[in-house]
Amino acid sequence: MPSLPVISGAEAVRALRRLGFTVVRQRGSHIILRKGSQGCVVPNHREIKTGTLAGLLKQGGVAIDDFINALSA
């Protein structure tokens, strides 16, 4: 399992949208995405800490390998 990169909130949203998530709404600096019954909240910050990123991927049911592949696509 590869380690998670340090990325921005916008990059995380872009990768999740490539994986089929859609933006439902935004409140302040938090963007809520949904794919079927799975959902996740992405903080729109300049840098997302790796623990926060791991938590939101777990919340959305996304594998780390799939997320990293979507980042580079």
Secondary structure, DSSP 8 states (H G I E B T S, - for coil): ------B-HHHHHHHHHHTT-EEEEEETTEEEEEETTEEEEEE--S-B-HHHHHHHHHHHT--HHHHHHHHH-
